[in-house]
Amino acid sequence: MRGAQELTRRFIGAYDETARRKIMPEVAEQRILDAFQQDGTWGALFRKTSCGVAYAHGEADYNGHFGIRELCDICPEDQIARCRAAWVKPDPAAVTREARALGATGVVEVNDRAIVVEGLDEPPRYFLQHGFGYQCHDRTRPHHHRQHGRAPIGWTAENGPTPA
């Protein structure tokens, strides 16, 4: 049993530095976008799975990705219109009330991109996100501009490197 524990410890330790979020260098994404745009027969392309699913069902994205505008630059215009119409900044008092009931600590913020909370794991944050149709982020794991859902590897902000 001791050998299995050591092997497990080494296996897990090997991934201490692995990014939690998706990794695709910006140059690779751009090559894909360029190829996609050259052949207009492929249909719609999305950066987030929920956006593609919502599009397939003719609905606005239930994750509120419209708040993270840089994600939408490749979306079809009709989908952008659908998401724009459904995307409403929630009342901070209502968000705070719900977040506190779920165990949030610290300041609950509602900005122009997302709800930002502390002390909530992913399931309660997703509950808030889907309930309000507005992104919900953990303050300790910020989503920097142009890095939403991405590891801070191979991406820079428009004005230089984005801090990790």
TIBARO-104706 format. One record per residue (C-alpha): residue in three letters; z, x, y. Coordinates in steps of 0.05 Angstrom, whole numbers, padded with zeros to 5 digits, always signed. Example, Ala and Ser with C-alpha at 12.3 -4.5 7.8 and 13.67 -1.06 7.14 Angstrom:
2
ALA+00156+00246-00090SER+00143+00273-00021
This chain:
164
MET+00000+00000+00000ARG+00016+00057+00048GLY-00056+00084+00041ALA-00085+00016+00060GLN-00040+00011+00121GLU-00062+00081+00144LEU-00135+00063+00133THR-00127-00001+00172ARG-00091+00036+00229ARG-00148+00087+00233PHE-00202+00032+00230ILE-00170-00008+00286GLY-00156+00055+00327ALA-00230+00074+00324TYR-00244+00013+00367ASP-00191+00021+00420GLU-00244+00041+00471THR-00296-00012+00451ALA-00313-00061+00506ARG-00289-00133+00497ARG-00350-00161+00531LYS-00425-00159+00515ILE-00460-00092+00523MET-00532-00087+00542PRO-00551-00034+00593GLU-00585-00061+00655VAL-00649-00021+00640ALA-00655-00054+00572GLU-00645-00123+00601GLN-00698-00109+00653ARG-00748-00088+00600ILE-00736-00153+00563LEU-00744-00194+00627ASP-00808-00157+00645ALA-00838-00170+00576PHE-00816-00243+00578GLN-00848-00254+00646GLN-00914-00222+00625ASP-00923-00274+00570GLY-00909-00342+00600THR-00913-00378+00533TRP-00843-00362+00507GLY-00806-00419+00542ALA-00740-00414+00579LEU-00693-00355+00578PHE-00619-00354+00595ARG-00565-00302+00602LYS-00510-00346+00573THR-00512-00385+00509SER-00479-00447+00539CYS-00534-00449+00592GLY-00588-00451+00538VAL-00551-00504+00499ALA-00542-00547+00561TYR-00616-00539+00578ALA-00636-00560+00508HIS-00595-00624+00517GLY-00617-00637+00588GLU-00547-00629+00616ALA-00511-00584+00665ASP-00476-00523+00636TYR-00406-00544+00614ASN-00379-00474+00628GLY-00392-00478+00703HIS-00435-00415+00703PHE-00470-00440+00766GLY-00411-00410+00804ILE-00434-00341+00780ARG-00500-00346+00817GLU-00529-00279+00794LEU-00532-00308+00723CYS-00580-00363+00746ASP-00637-00321+00773ILE-00677-00329+00709CYS-00661-00402+00695PRO-00714-00456+00701GLU-00712-00492+00768ASP-00697-00560+00736GLN-00636-00531+00701ILE-00612-00499+00766ALA-00618-00567+00800ARG-00579-00601+00743CYS-00523-00549+00746ARG-00521-00550+00822ALA-00512-00625+00823ALA-00455-00623+00772TRP-00419-00562+00799VAL-00360-00583+00843LYS-00304-00537+00867PRO-00241-00568+00839ASP-00180-00587+00879PRO-00132-00527+00878ALA-00071-00572+00871ALA-00100-00606+00809VAL-00120-00539+00779THR-00051-00509+00793ARG-00017-00570+00762GLU-00059-00564+00698ALA-00053-00488+00695ARG+00023-00491+00701ALA+00027-00543+00646LEU-00011-00494+00602GLY+00037-00437+00619ALA+00001-00401+00675THR+00044-00352+00715GLY+00031-00323+00784VAL-00017-00349+00836VAL-00071-00398+00813GLU-00133-00386+00855VAL-00196-00428+00862ASN-00250-00387+00896ASP-00325-00398+00904ARG-00339-00368+00836ALA-00282-00387+00790ILE-00211-00409+00777VAL-00168-00346+00771VAL-00103-00349+00731GLU-00051-00304+00701GLY-00013-00311+00635LEU-00063-00354+00597ASP-00101-00333+00534GLU-00173-00354+00523PRO-00161-00423+00492PRO-00122-00451+00552ARG-00170-00418+00601TYR-00228-00451+00564PHE-00191-00517+00567LEU-00188-00511+00643GLN-00260-00486+00647HIS-00289-00542+00607GLY-00244-00595+00638PHE-00263-00576+00709GLY-00334-00551+00694TYR-00317-00488+00733GLN-00309-00417+00707CYS-00237-00396+00693HIS-00221-00321+00693ASP-00159-00280+00676ARG-00137-00240+00737THR-00123-00179+00692ARG-00195-00180+00665PRO-00237-00188+00727HIS-00310-00209+00725HIS-00341-00162+00776HIS-00405-00181+00812ARG-00466-00172+00765GLN-00419-00159+00706HIS-00399-00229+00684GLY-00388-00227+00609ARG-00410-00154+00608ALA-00374-00090+00594PRO-00374-00043+00655ILE-00424+00002+00619GLY-00495+00014+00646TRP-00489-00035+00704THR-00480-00022+00778ALA-00467-00070+00835GLU-00520-00077+00889ASN-00481-00029+00932GLY-00464+00023+00879PRO-00421+00028+00816THR-00375-00030+00803PRO-00304-00007+00788ALA-00278-00021+00718
